[in-house]
Amino acid sequence: MNPAVGTNSVNFRTSPGESRYDALVIEVRRRLSRGLLLNGSYTRSWWWDSVRDTLQYPQVMVRSTNAVPHSFKLTANWDIPVGHGRRFGSNSSAWLNGVIGDWAVNAIARVQSGRQLTVTSSRLVGMTTDELQSLFKVREDSATGFFYMLPEDIILNTRRAFDTSATSSTG
């Protein structure tokens, strides 16, 4: 104890968190004839997060549950051949070229692996994490037009569990 200060406590603050991301990216681009451009890529990635149980033990790096290890992407762009300097409508007026000329169509596709849903800081009752993840699907409620990711009964039971009404006998 320091008699001048009158205390024997220590305030210790640290921010030991760390993450690491490594990736390999392969990309192919090809401009084809008649205004078609294709771009495809594959990404293989590794994501690591730090874990430290206490300050007595060293920090350990573990694989992150939020990683997307494989990702395929494809982009296609087609310049429609209408307008000045193009196959069709090259002699059109400036006004008409402003309306029908220089249009393009673009399409994008992505397929990836990884966990769809990571459950943290929660307690599942009546099911395991794997069972919950198997129920994770996009669905549309036809009555409201809203999109949901879990079945209606799970959402309803979760709302009931957290409904804390002071005027209701059930909570």
Helices and strands as residue ranges (DSSP letters): E 19-31, G 33-35, E 36-51, E 60-63, E 70-79, H 94-100, E 104-112, H 129-134, E 139-140, E 147-148, H 152-162
